[in-house]
Every structure is written in C-alpha cells, then in structure tokens.
Amino acid sequence: MRETGFPAPGSAAPGAPPALHRPVTEADGSTAPVTAAPATAPAGEVSAPAPNPMRLAVVLGSVALGLELSRFFRVRRSDAS
C-alpha cells in the first residue's frame, strides 16, 4: 500500500476529514476488503439519537431550578406590594 500523505477519513490524525457515510470501495484507493454497509434508517426517516441520562438530568434540573426561581421572585414581588 503506498503512502499518500493524507490522513484517512474519520481517523484521529490532525486535519483528517470526517468519516464517510458509506463504505470505502476500491474506487477510493483502498485495497481493504469491502465490508457490509452499516445499518441505517430507510430513506426519508431520521433515526433518533440514543437518550443520554446525564443530559436528561441537566435539563430536568434546569427546569426545576427555573420554576423555583420564578416562584421565589413572584413571592417577593407580592410581599413588596
């Protein structure tokens, strides 16, 4: 395999292009055996990302904090009147 001087798509090398959304073929200059295509959603459908429990906790905590702050300022405003 000859060295081209360019990092492979999706590699961790600095300046590497993003990973391809299709399998690499011989036309790409790869001599690696072609593997099965990754499982993707049918055309027109967008698959939802996997839920992240930490992100959910942060969102719910932010909502709870916002509700508590609004209640606190509403009580202070009614006491000042």
SULZI-V211378 format. One record per residue. PSI is psi in radians with two decimals (999 if undefined). OMEGA is omega in radians with two decimals (999 if undefined). NEAR is the number of other ideal C-beta (glycine too) atoms within 8 Angstrom. Layout:
# SULZI-V211378
psi:omega:near
PSI:OMEGA:NEAR
PSI:OMEGA:NEAR
This chain:
# SULZI-V211378
psi:omega:near
2.28:-3.11:3
2.65:-3.11:3
2.20:-3.11:4
-0.33:-3.12:5
-0.06:3.13:3
2.43:3.10:4
2.62:3.13:9
2.57:3.08:7
2.32:3.11:9
0.00:-3.14:8
2.90:-3.11:7
-0.01:-3.13:3
2.52:3.12:7
2.41:3.13:4
0.13:-3.13:4
2.46:3.08:11
2.85:3.13:5
2.80:-3.13:6
2.57:3.11:5
2.62:3.10:8
0.40:3.11:3
2.82:3.12:5
2.59:3.10:9
2.37:-3.12:8
3.05:3.11:7
-0.49:3.12:7
-0.37:3.10:4
-0.08:-3.12:6
0.22:-3.14:5
2.38:3.05:7
0.08:3.12:4
2.57:3.12:5
2.50:3.14:3
2.28:3.12:7
2.98:3.12:5
2.56:3.13:4
2.54:3.11:7
2.64:3.14:5
2.18:3.12:3
2.85:3.10:6
2.62:3.08:5
2.73:-3.11:5
2.38:3.12:3
-0.24:3.13:3
2.43:3.11:6
2.18:3.13:4
2.45:-3.13:6
2.49:3.11:4
2.72:3.12:5
2.40:-3.13:4
2.44:3.12:6
1.99:-3.09:7
-0.60:-3.13:6
-0.71:3.12:6
-0.71:3.11:8
-0.74:3.13:9
-0.71:3.13:8
-0.75:3.14:8
-0.82:-3.14:8
-0.67:3.09:8
-0.68:3.12:8
-0.72:3.11:8
-0.78:3.13:8
-0.74:3.12:8
-0.74:3.11:8
-0.72:3.11:8
-0.72:3.12:8
-0.73:3.13:8
-0.70:3.13:8
-0.66:3.10:8
-0.71:-3.13:8
-0.82:-3.12:8
-0.52:3.09:8
-0.71:3.11:8
-0.74:3.11:8
-0.68:-3.13:8
-0.69:-3.13:8
-0.49:3.09:7
-0.54:-3.11:6
-0.36:-3.08:5
999:999:4
